[in-house]
Amino acid sequence: MPSPLLASFLIGLTAGARALTPLAAVSEAARKGALPARGGALRWLGHPAAAVGSKLLAAGELWGDKLRSAPDRIVPAGIAARLLTGAVAGAALAPRRQWALGAALGAAAAVGAAYLTFGARMRAMRRFGQTPTGLVEDALTVAAAQGVVASAARG
């Protein structure tokens, strides 16, 4: 299981690929009371409406990513979304007295990963197409976010 601050960084990496997936994973864990008591989950993340809403938004993002009209993740709005969700998810997995550091790690990882995953996706799309590469990226991102949150919940 990763250290809490490593978990903050790792959840931020997933935000680089899909902005809303880590927020949905953390919110659902908070709703279930599965995050460690020492964690810094914001109270609103555990509210049932936040958990349902974040899952619906994440599902919409997964669907929308396959559209040809979908903007690149590295446009300013995409980076801003990843910065915000990486920070919130990172803070939620950080120890209570290290919320700010967890948020910074999550945000920084999200921005860096956005550029790395964008480049990888563009190369893959040239070879395999938009939908197949998007589905693979979705599966990897959802699995990674779930794995990080599950591991943090055990910690």
N, C-alpha and C positions, 0 to 999 in steps of 0.2 A: 504494500500500500504506500502511495506517495506521501511525503510530508505535506502538511496543509499548504505551505507556500508553493511547493512544487505542483500541487493540485490546482492552485490558483493560476499558475503559469500554463499548465496543460489544458485547463478548461478555456483559457484565452486562445490557445492555438486552435481549438475547434471553432471558436467564433470567427477566426480568419476565413474559414471555408464557408460557414453558414452562420450568419449573425444571430439568428434566433434559436438555433438548436441548443446551445449551452444554457441559455436563459430558461428554456422549457424544461431541460433536464434538472437544473438546480431548483426551479420552482416546484416541480413535482416532488422532488426529494424533500423539500422544505414542507410541502403540504402534508406529506406522509409522516413528518417528524423524523426522517431518516438522517438528517444532517447531525453531526456531533454537537453536543450541547456547548462545547467550547467554541463552535463556529460562529461566524459573524453574519449569518443569514438575516437579511432585513425582514422584519415581520411581514411586510406586505407580500413577499415572495411566497410565503406559505398559505396565503389566502386562497381558497378554492377558485375564486374568480381569476386570480393571477395565474394559477396553474392551468386552468382551462384556456384562458386568453392567450397565454404564451404558447401553448401547444397548437392552438388554431393559427396563430401568426407564423409559427415555425412550419406548420404544414403548408400554409400559403406560400412561404418562401421556397420550400422544396418544390412545389408545383411551378411557381413562377420562374424558377431558375431554368427550366427547360424551354421557356418561350424564347424565340429569336429576338424579341424586343426587350428582353431582360437586360438591365444595365450591368456593366462590369462592376465587380465588387470593389474595384479600386477608384471608382468615382468618389467625389467628396462625401456624398450622402451615404454611400456604402461603407466608407472608412469610418465615418462618424458613428454609424450604427454598430459597427464592430467594436469600435473604441468603447462605446457606452455599454454594450452587452458583455463584452469581455471584462470590463471593470466591475460591473454589478455581479456577474457570476464569480469572478475572482475574489471579490470581497466576501461573497457568501461562503466560500470554502476556506477562507483565511481564519486564523484564530482571532477571537474577539478584539484583542488589543493590536492586531496587525491588519485591520480592515484596509487601511490606506495602502499599505504595501501590497496586500493581495489584489486590490483594485488596480494598482499600477502595473503589477506583473501581468494580470489578466488583460489589461488594455494594451500593453506593449506587445505581448505575444499575439494578440488578435491582429494588430496592424501589421506586424512582421509576417505573420502567416497569411494574411490577405494577399500580399504581394507574391509570396512563394507559391501559394496554391493557385493564384491567378495564372502565373507563368506555366505551371504544370498542367492546368486545365486547358489552356490555349494550345499547348503542344499535343495533348491527348485528343482534343477536339479535331485537330487537323487530320488525325489518323483514324479516329473512331466515330466522330460526330458528336453533336451536342447532347442529345438525350442519353445515349449509353454512358458517356463520361459523367454526366450529371447524376445519373442513378448510382454509379459506382461511388462518386464523391459523397452523395447523400448517405449511402450505407456506411461508408468509412467514418463520416463525421458523426452520425447518430450513434454508432457503436462506440466511438472514442469518447464522446460526451457522456454516454451512459456508463462506460467503464470508469472514467475519472470520478464521476459523482458516486458511483457504487463503492469505489475504493475509498473515497473520502468519507463516505457514510460509515464504513467499517472502522475508520481510524478514530 
